[in-house]
Amino acid sequence: MTPLTALPELSAAVVAGASAEELAGTPLPERFPAAHLLADDTRMFDGDTDKDVRRSLRVGPVDMPELAPDEVLVAVMASAINFNTVWSAMFEPIPTFRFLERMAARGGWDTRHNLPYQVVGSDAAGVVVRVGNGVRHWSIGDHVVINPNYADDQEPDTQADGMLGPGQLAWGFETNFGGLAHYAVVRATQLLPKPAHLTWEEAACNPLCAGTAYRMLVGEHGARLKQGDTVLIWGASGGLGGYAVQLVRNGGGTAVGVVGTEEKAEAVRRLGCDIVVNRHEIGLDDRAADDPVQVVAVGKRLGKLIRKETGDDPNIVFEHVGRATFGASLFVARRGGVVVTCGSSTGYQHQFDNRYLWMRLKRIIGSHGANYQEQWETNRLISTGRIASMLSAVYPLDDVGEAARMVQTNQHLGKVGVLCLAPRPGLGVTDAGLRAALGPDRLAPLAPDLARP
């Protein structure tokens, strides 16, 4: 824990809970600590089989950026690790510095992002400390969480759906000035009110994964979950999967979660998962994805287990694992069913038997992030206690490499939080009544001890 006397004046004021007037009158620091990558390091893993992100993720001072008129500066109290930070730190599938170069080529304020370092992180909770002169709905002192969808509201396609505009980017992955830092720069259209009953670290874990799962399952652009649907959820103990389990439960569906260990199975049962399958029961391993016969065999074993418990095949398959599972997902979905996918953590090149797609009238829906309305709706579910934080562990910013390594090696449950300006866990609650009514098991079911007073 850094003592207040060692922090810059504004940072100390934020931690001390200073008023909006005090925050506005306190000068910005010229530099601040941030987890960042260096452009000079992009070849550091050449020839390595283990691209250990602890080597590439650095924590140190970076320069305070200038604000555009539609932006706000957030003093980040807590952040979280997502897989995109792991990809950035591995420099795969391409170094994310290329994204910054493309962004800068658009000109104007976007040129600020093309620097020899990138501050990463696509989740955050904190306090607004500055607003651009074009910002209307947010003020200094507001407690916020950050939606990672960095959309251009002047593009026509964005007006139909904030994820469709060609300028849409993932903040802290395809942009600079992300959330694993003491300060972050975001557009006003990325802000959401912080759920008042949650701590900084509980709140910071939610936006990216919860919003993504909501769009995939509930929103009009996704699978359109309805009561009675059976939903197969791969990686149900992870961040995405854990929010998916809760959304299916809330929506009157039957959640079938696939996990890799008994510890993870017990965790997803605490989330309310109806049926839990250990992937070893169905013979799923890395080799199966490359053998069409084995893919079908895995699908048949999985389908038999699901039918035994539910009487039917899945209406929806929630996909984000990719190469290792996609062929089985397409096979096991019921006739007329949907496979909705938002990622490929085990590989982007998928093999599947197309007969099971066209002859059984199935659909594949690509999904990415969530638009502002979808994020707002998700945040309301969280703010009313209907969706719990998937927080399972907390690290200080100085140990961000260890936190990211935990995710890289799949040793984690749910979401791994990172304390930035917050000096310790447990701070930031402004609705103690709702928190007490919910209790630790409903606030953070994967790690209730973190939610205890």
C-alpha positions in Angstrom: 0.0 0.0 0.0 1.4 3.4 -1.0 0.9 6.0 1.8 -1.2 9.1 0.9 1.9 11.3 1.5 3.7 9.5 -1.3 0.9 10.0 -3.9 0.6 13.1 -6.1 -1.8 15.6 -4.7 -4.8 14.7 -6.9 -4.4 11.0 -6.4 -4.2 11.5 -2.6 -7.4 13.6 -2.8 -9.3 10.9 -4.7 -8.2 8.2 -2.3 -9.3 10.4 0.6 -12.7 11.0 -0.9 -12.3 14.7 -1.6 -15.3 16.7 -2.9 -15.9 17.5 -6.6 -14.8 21.1 -5.9 -11.5 20.0 -4.3 -10.8 17.5 -7.2 -11.5 20.2 -9.8 -9.1 22.6 -8.1 -6.3 20.1 -7.6 -3.7 20.0 -10.5 -3.2 16.9 -12.6 0.1 15.0 -12.1 2.4 15.2 -15.1 3.0 11.4 -14.9 1.3 8.4 -13.2 2.0 4.7 -12.7 0.6 2.4 -15.4 0.9 -1.2 -16.6 2.2 -0.9 -20.1 3.9 -2.6 -23.0 6.9 -1.3 -24.9 7.0 -1.3 -28.7 10.7 -2.3 -28.5 9.7 -5.5 -26.8 7.4 -6.9 -29.6 10.0 -9.5 -30.7 11.1 -10.5 -27.2 9.3 -13.9 -27.4 10.6 -14.9 -30.8 11.4 -18.6 -30.6 10.0 -19.0 -27.1 7.4 -21.7 -26.5 6.2 -20.1 -23.2 5.4 -16.4 -23.8 5.4 -15.5 -20.2 3.5 -12.2 -19.9 5.3 -11.4 -16.6 8.3 -10.5 -18.8 6.5 -8.1 -21.1 4.0 -6.3 -18.7 5.8 -3.4 -17.1 4.6 -1.1 -14.3 6.1 2.4 -14.3 5.4 6.1 -14.9 3.8 7.3 -18.1 2.9 10.8 -19.3 -0.6 12.3 -18.6 -2.4 12.6 -22.0 -4.4 15.5 -23.1 -8.2 15.2 -23.2 -10.3 15.5 -26.3 -13.6 17.4 -26.0 -15.7 14.3 -25.8 -13.5 12.5 -23.2 -13.2 12.2 -19.5 -10.2 11.5 -17.2 -11.0 8.8 -14.7 -8.9 8.2 -11.5 -8.9 4.4 -11.6 -9.5 2.8 -8.2 -9.5 -0.8 -9.6 -9.3 -2.7 -12.8 -9.3 -6.3 -14.0 -7.5 -8.8 -16.2 -9.1 -9.9 -19.5 -7.8 -12.3 -22.1 -7.2 -9.3 -24.5 -4.5 -8.1 -22.0 -2.9 -11.5 -22.2 -2.9 -11.4 -26.0 -1.5 -7.9 -26.0 1.3 -8.9 -23.6 2.1 -12.0 -25.8 2.1 -9.7 -28.9 -0.3 -12.2 -30.5 -1.9 -12.6 -33.0 -0.2 -9.3 -33.9 1.4 -6.7 -31.7 -1.3 -4.3 -30.7 1.0 -1.4 -31.5 -0.2 -1.9 -35.1 -3.7 -1.0 -33.9 -2.3 2.2 -32.5 -0.6 3.1 -35.8 -3.9 2.5 -37.7 -5.8 4.6 -35.2 -3.3 7.5 -35.5 -3.6 7.4 -39.3 -7.2 8.7 -38.9 -5.7 12.0 -37.7 -6.9 14.5 -35.2 -7.0 13.4 -31.5 -6.4 9.8 -32.5 -2.7 10.6 -33.2 -2.1 10.8 -29.4 -2.5 7.0 -29.1 0.5 6.1 -31.3 3.3 6.1 -28.7 6.3 3.8 -28.0 4.3 2.3 -25.1 0.7 1.2 -24.7 -1.2 1.4 -21.4 -3.4 -1.7 -21.4 -6.6 -2.9 -19.6 -10.2 -3.0 -20.7 -12.0 -2.9 -17.4 -12.0 -0.2 -14.7 -13.9 1.5 -11.9 -13.1 4.9 -10.5 -13.8 8.6 -10.1 -14.2 11.2 -12.8 -11.6 13.9 -12.2 -11.7 15.9 -15.5 -14.3 16.3 -18.3 -13.9 17.6 -21.8 -15.8 20.7 -22.8 -18.1 18.6 -25.0 -19.2 16.3 -22.2 -22.8 16.8 -20.9 -24.0 14.0 -18.7 -21.0 13.4 -16.4 -19.3 15.5 -13.8 -16.2 15.6 -11.7 -16.6 13.4 -8.7 -18.9 10.8 -10.3 -18.3 7.2 -9.4 -18.2 5.2 -12.7 -17.4 1.9 -14.3 -16.1 1.9 -17.9 -17.6 0.2 -20.9 -14.8 -1.0 -23.1 -16.6 -0.2 -26.4 -14.8 2.7 -28.0 -17.2 3.8 -30.6 -17.3 6.7 -33.1 -20.7 8.4 -32.8 -20.3 10.3 -36.0 -20.3 7.1 -38.1 -23.7 6.2 -39.7 -23.5 2.5 -38.8 -22.9 3.3 -35.1 -26.4 4.9 -35.0 -27.9 1.5 -35.8 -25.6 -0.4 -33.4 -22.6 0.9 -31.6 -20.7 -2.3 -32.5 -21.1 -1.9 -36.3 -19.2 1.3 -36.9 -15.9 0.8 -38.8 -14.2 2.9 -36.2 -15.3 0.7 -33.2 -12.4 -0.3 -31.1 -11.7 -2.2 -27.9 -10.5 0.3 -25.4 -7.2 -0.6 -23.7 -6.5 -3.2 -26.4 -6.9 -1.4 -29.7 -6.4 2.0 -28.1 -3.9 3.5 -25.6 -4.6 4.9 -22.1 -6.4 1.8 -20.8 -7.5 0.8 -17.3 -4.6 -0.9 -15.6 -3.2 2.4 -14.4 -3.9 5.2 -11.9 -5.6 7.3 -14.6 -7.5 6.4 -17.8 -8.8 8.4 -20.7 -12.2 7.3 -22.0 -15.0 8.7 -24.2 -18.1 9.9 -22.3 -20.1 7.2 -24.1 -18.0 4.6 -22.2 -19.2 5.6 -18.8 -21.8 3.8 -16.6 -22.8 4.6 -13.0 -20.8 2.4 -10.6 -23.1 -0.1 -8.8 -23.3 1.5 -5.4 -23.3 -1.7 -3.3 -20.1 -3.0 -4.8 -16.5 -2.3 -3.8 -14.2 -0.8 -6.4 -12.7 -4.2 -7.3 -16.0 -6.0 -7.5 -17.4 -3.3 -9.8 -14.3 -3.2 -12.0 -14.6 -6.8 -12.9 -18.0 -6.6 -14.6 -18.3 -4.4 -17.8 -16.4 -6.3 -20.5 -17.4 -9.9 -19.7 -20.9 -9.2 -18.4 -21.8 -6.9 -21.3 -20.4 -9.3 -23.8 -22.4 -12.2 -22.4 -25.6 -10.1 -22.3 -25.3 -9.2 -26.0 -24.6 -12.9 -26.9 -27.5 -14.3 -25.0 -30.2 -11.6 -24.3 -29.8 -8.7 -26.7 -31.6 -8.4 -30.0 -28.3 -9.0 -31.9 -27.6 -12.3 -30.1 -29.3 -15.6 -29.5 -32.5 -14.1 -28.0 -32.6 -16.3 -24.9 -36.2 -17.2 -23.9 -37.7 -19.0 -20.9 -37.2 -22.8 -21.1 -34.1 -22.7 -23.4 -31.3 -25.1 -22.7 -28.0 -23.3 -23.0 -24.6 -25.0 -23.2 -21.8 -22.8 -21.8 -18.2 -23.7 -22.4 -15.8 -22.4 -19.8 -18.6 -21.8 -17.4 -16.2 -21.0 -14.5 -14.5 -18.1 -16.3 -15.5 -14.5 -16.6 -17.6 -14.8 -19.7 -19.1 -18.2 -18.7 -19.9 -17.2 -15.2 -22.0 -14.2 -16.3 -23.6 -16.4 -19.0 -24.7 -18.9 -16.3 -26.3 -16.1 -14.3 -28.1 -14.6 -17.3 -29.5 -18.0 -18.3 -30.7 -18.6 -14.7 -32.3 -15.1 -14.5 -34.0 -15.7 -17.9 -35.7 -18.9 -17.0 -33.4 -21.2 -19.0 -31.4 -24.3 -18.1 -27.6 -23.7 -17.9 -25.3 -26.6 -18.8 -21.8 -25.6 -17.9 -18.6 -27.3 -19.1 -15.5 -27.0 -16.9 -12.1 -28.7 -16.4 -11.9 -29.5 -12.7 -14.1 -30.4 -9.8 -13.1 -27.2 -8.1 -14.5 -25.3 -11.0 -17.6 -27.5 -11.1 -18.3 -26.6 -7.5 -17.8 -22.9 -8.3 -20.3 -22.9 -11.1 -22.9 -24.7 -9.0 -22.7 -21.8 -6.6 -23.6 -19.5 -9.5 -26.7 -21.5 -10.1 -25.6 -23.7 -13.0 -28.2 -26.5 -13.4 -26.0 -29.2 -15.0 -22.2 -29.3 -14.8 -20.1 -31.4 -17.2 -16.4 -32.1 -16.7 -14.8 -31.9 -20.1 -12.7 -35.0 -19.3 -16.0 -37.0 -19.1 -16.6 -36.4 -22.8 -13.0 -37.0 -24.0 -12.3 -33.4 -25.0 -8.6 -32.6 -25.4 -6.5 -30.6 -27.8 -6.2 -33.4 -30.3 -9.9 -34.0 -30.7 -10.4 -30.7 -32.5 -8.2 -31.9 -35.4 -9.9 -35.2 -36.0 -13.4 -34.9 -37.5 -14.3 -38.4 -36.2 -13.3 -37.4 -32.7 -15.2 -34.1 -32.9 -18.4 -36.0 -33.7 -17.7 -38.5 -30.9 -17.2 -35.8 -28.4 -20.5 -34.2 -29.6 -22.4 -37.4 -29.2 -21.1 -38.0 -25.7 -21.9 -34.5 -24.7 -25.4 -34.6 -26.3 -26.2 -37.8 -24.6 -25.3 -36.3 -21.2 -27.4 -33.2 -21.9 -30.4 -35.2 -23.1 -30.3 -37.4 -20.1 -30.7 -34.4 -17.8 -32.9 -32.1 -19.9 -34.6 -34.4 -22.4 -33.4 -32.3 -25.4 -30.4 -30.9 -27.2 -29.3 -27.3 -26.5 -31.2 -24.4 -28.0 -28.1 -22.2 -27.7 -24.4 -22.9 -27.4 -22.3 -20.1 -25.8 -19.0 -20.3 -27.6 -15.7 -18.4 -26.9 -13.2 -21.3 -26.6 -12.8 -21.7 -30.4 -10.8 -24.4 -32.1 -11.0 -26.9 -29.3 -14.8 -26.8 -29.0 -16.4 -25.2 -32.1 -16.9 -28.4 -34.1 -18.6 -30.1 -31.1 -20.7 -27.0 -30.4 -22.1 -27.0 -33.9 -22.8 -30.7 -33.8 -24.5 -30.7 -30.4 -26.8 -27.7 -31.0 -30.4 -28.9 -31.6 -32.0 -28.7 -35.0 -32.7 -25.0 -35.7 -30.4 -24.1 -32.8 -27.9 -21.3 -32.4 -24.1 -21.2 -31.8 -23.2 -17.7 -30.7 -19.4 -17.0 -30.6 -17.4 -14.0 -29.3 -13.9 -15.4 -29.3 -11.4 -18.2 -29.9 -9.0 -18.5 -26.9 -7.7 -21.9 -28.2 -7.3 -20.9 -31.8 -9.0 -19.0 -34.6 -9.1 -21.7 -37.3 -12.2 -23.8 -36.7 -13.0 -27.1 -38.4 -16.6 -28.4 -38.5 -18.8 -30.7 -40.5 -20.9 -28.3 -42.6 -23.7 -30.9 -43.0 -24.8 -30.4 -39.4 -25.1 -26.7 -40.1 -27.1 -26.6 -43.3 -29.1 -29.8 -43.1 -30.2 -29.2 -39.6 -30.9 -25.5 -40.1 -28.6 -24.2 -37.4 -27.3 -20.7 -37.2 -23.9 -19.2 -36.2 -24.0 -15.7 -34.8 -20.8 -13.6 -34.4 -20.9 -11.3 -31.4 -18.4 -8.8 -30.1 -18.6 -6.7 -27.0 -21.8 -4.8 -26.3 -23.2 -1.5 -27.5 -24.0 1.3 -25.0 -27.6 0.4 -24.4 -26.7 -3.3 -23.9 -24.0 -2.2 -21.4 -26.5 0.1 -19.6 -29.0 -2.7 -19.3 -26.4 -5.1 -18.0 -25.2 -2.5 -15.5 -28.7 -2.1 -14.2 -28.9 -5.9 -13.5 -25.7 -5.7 -11.6 -26.8 -2.5 -9.7 -29.9 -4.2 -8.5 -28.1 -7.3 -7.3 -29.5 -9.6 -10.0 -26.1 -10.3 -11.4 -23.1 -11.0 -9.1 -19.5 -10.0 -9.6 -17.3 -12.8 -10.8 -14.3 -11.5 -8.8 -12.2 -14.4 -7.4 -8.8 -12.8 -6.6 -7.2 -9.4 -6.2 -3.7 -8.2 -6.9 -2.0 -4.8 -6.5 -1.0 -3.0 -9.7 2.7 -3.7 -9.0 1.9 -7.4 -9.4 -0.1 -7.1 -12.6 2.2 -9.5 -14.3 1.4 -12.3 -11.8 -2.3 -11.5 -12.2 -2.1 -11.8 -16.0 0.0 -14.9 -15.8 -2.8 -16.5 -13.7 -5.2 -15.9 -16.6 -2.7 -16.9 -19.2 -2.2 -20.3 -17.7 -6.0 -20.8 -16.9 -5.3 -21.1 -13.2 -8.1 -18.6 -12.3 -11.8 -18.7 -11.6 -14.0 -15.9 -12.9 -12.3 -12.5 -13.0 -9.0 -11.4 -11.5 -9.1 -7.9 -10.0 -6.3 -5.4 -9.8 -6.1 -2.6 -7.3 -4.9 0.7 -8.8 -5.4 3.8 -6.6 -7.5 1.9 -4.1 -5.2 1.2 -1.2 -6.9 -2.0 -0.1 -9.9 -4.2 -1.0 -13.3 -3.4 0.4 -13.6 0.3 -0.4 -16.0 2.3 -2.6 -19.4 1.0 -1.2 -22.1 3.8 -1.0 -25.2 1.5 -0.6 -24.4 -0.5 2.5 -28.1 -1.5 2.8 -28.3 -3.4 -0.4 -24.9 -4.9 0.2 -26.0 -6.2 3.6 -29.3 -7.5 2.2 -27.5 -9.5 -0.5 -24.8 -11.0 1.7 -21.3 -12.2 0.7 -22.5 -15.3 -1.1 -24.5 -13.3 -3.6 -22.1 -10.4 -3.9 -19.1 -12.5 -4.9 -20.1 -16.1 -5.1 -16.7 -17.3 -6.3 -14.9 -15.7 -3.4 -17.3 -14.7 -0.7 -14.5 -14.1 1.8 -13.5 -11.1 -0.3 -17.0 -9.7 0.2 -17.1 -10.0 4.0 -16.7 -6.9 6.1 
